[in-house]
Amino acid sequence: MPLSILINGSKGRMGHALADAAKKLGLTVGAAVDAGDDLAAGLPRCEVIVDFSSHQATRAVLELAVARNKPVVLGTTGHSAEEKKHLLALAASVPCVWAGNFSVGVNLLFALTRRAAGVLGSDYDAEVIEMHHRFKKDAPSGTAARLLEIILEERQLTAAALRHGREGIVGERTSTEVGIHALRGGDVVGDHTVMFAALGERIELTHKASDRGIFARGALRAAQWVVAQKPGVYDMQDVLGLK
């Protein structure tokens, strides 16, 4: 029998993408709900909740998942650090995949960036460049922010090392700074490049997204994986076996 999923946030852009991807992958959408609908009513027909609604709904989704012992895939962001800390404790009671980016390619980029940052010393200057469509409101992107976190972790640096663009007489680049540059224009879905530049050579790791369906397909891959897991909070690195 094909896996039956509940899509929460079904009327949003990701909700539509999930429904389309599920059809192509041969999965069953047992229930599609959005704001104002009864989430609990659709649960008996579904094996896993896939939530791309709003960060304001996360607690209610998790509480219901725990009460009904249902695995969850969460793609919502925007929670405060304190709020997420409590939500993670709640999510650990059921099998839960929670990620800010479900693209298989982006998650491989995360793993490759960690490996490169660990192998390449401070003589390789690290820079992150991202580009998105003209309508994007935040900068840097969540994906770029995660790439920066990985570099800082591997190089044992703090956020004080980040340089958000450069302007004026800033002096020579130091060996401990990590640059971040956000470009905006047109209809770019999302481009991310991590550059490690030394004297004599340069290594670039690049991911370019041209279809938002990659996020939906990744989330459904996570849904198929999480139903066979023990309770706990996982991410896409776990799903892809990259840890």
Secondary structure, DSSP 8 states (H G I E B T S, - for coil): ---EEEEESTTSHHHHHHHHHHHHHT-EEEEEE-TTS-HHHHGGG-SEEEE-S-GGGHHHHHHHHHHHT--EEE------HHHHHHHHHHHTTSEEEE-S---HHHHHHHHHHHHHHHHS-TTSEEEEEEEE-TT--SSS-HHHHHHHHHHHHHHT--GGGEEES--SS--S--SS-EEEEEEE-TT--EEEEEEEEETTEEEEEEEEE--THHHHHHHHHHHHHHTTS-SEEE-HHHHTT--
